[in-house]
Amino acid sequence: MDGINLADAKAHFSELIDRAAAGDTIDILRRGKPVARLEAAKRPRKAIDAARLRKLTDSLPVQTESAADFTRAMRDDDRY
């Protein structure tokens, strides 16, 4: 948790918002004492529809080539 005085907070507000959105908590200080706290807003998580996800994954084609062979072919095709 960081603390920043009010004048600096006003001058760097956009940067502080970015830091808070990234997960930092910043205390705003007036005369060295905390008066406010800036932190990311809590966002409700959406529930995952397992049946819809299963339907999507079942509709995808089966990969016949191994992941190692596929990656090797991609890498080799890009060589000069």
C-alpha positions in Angstrom: 0.0 0.0 0.0 1.4 3.4 -1.1 0.6 6.8 0.3 0.7 10.0 -1.8 -0.1 13.6 -0.7 -3.2 15.3 -2.1 -1.3 17.7 -4.4 0.6 14.9 -6.1 -2.5 12.8 -6.3 -4.3 15.6 -8.2 -1.3 16.0 -10.6 -1.0 12.3 -11.3 -4.6 11.2 -11.0 -4.7 9.2 -14.3 -1.6 7.3 -13.4 -3.0 6.5 -9.9 -6.3 5.2 -11.5 -4.2 2.9 -13.8 -2.3 1.6 -10.7 -5.5 1.0 -8.8 -7.1 -0.8 -11.7 -4.0 -3.1 -11.8 -4.5 -4.0 -8.2 -2.6 -1.4 -6.1 -4.1 0.3 -3.1 -3.1 4.0 -2.7 -3.8 6.1 0.3 -4.4 9.8 -0.3 -2.7 11.9 2.5 -3.5 15.4 3.7 -0.7 16.8 6.0 0.7 13.3 6.3 -2.5 11.6 7.5 -4.6 9.3 5.3 -8.0 10.8 4.3 -9.0 8.6 1.4 -8.1 5.3 -0.2 -8.0 4.5 -4.0 -8.5 0.9 -5.0 -10.0 -1.1 -7.8 -13.8 -1.5 -7.8 -15.1 -5.0 -7.2 -16.7 -6.4 -10.3 -19.2 -9.2 -10.1 -18.1 -12.3 -11.9 -20.4 -13.9 -14.5 -21.3 -17.5 -14.0 -20.0 -20.0 -16.5 -22.7 -21.9 -18.4 -21.1 -25.4 -18.3 -23.6 -26.9 -20.8 -22.9 -24.1 -23.3 -19.2 -24.6 -22.9 -19.4 -28.3 -23.4 -21.6 -27.8 -26.5 -18.9 -25.5 -27.9 -16.0 -27.9 -27.2 -17.9 -30.9 -28.6 -18.5 -29.0 -31.9 -14.7 -28.4 -32.4 -12.9 -30.8 -34.8 -10.7 -33.4 -33.3 -7.0 -32.7 -33.8 -5.3 -35.6 -35.6 -1.8 -34.3 -35.3 0.0 -34.2 -32.0 0.7 -30.7 -30.5 4.5 -31.3 -30.7 4.3 -32.2 -34.5 1.9 -29.3 -35.2 4.3 -26.8 -33.4 7.3 -28.3 -35.2 5.6 -28.0 -38.6 4.7 -24.4 -37.9 8.2 -23.6 -36.8 9.8 -25.3 -39.8 7.5 -23.7 -42.3 8.5 -20.2 -41.2 12.2 -20.9 -41.9 13.9 -19.5 -45.0 
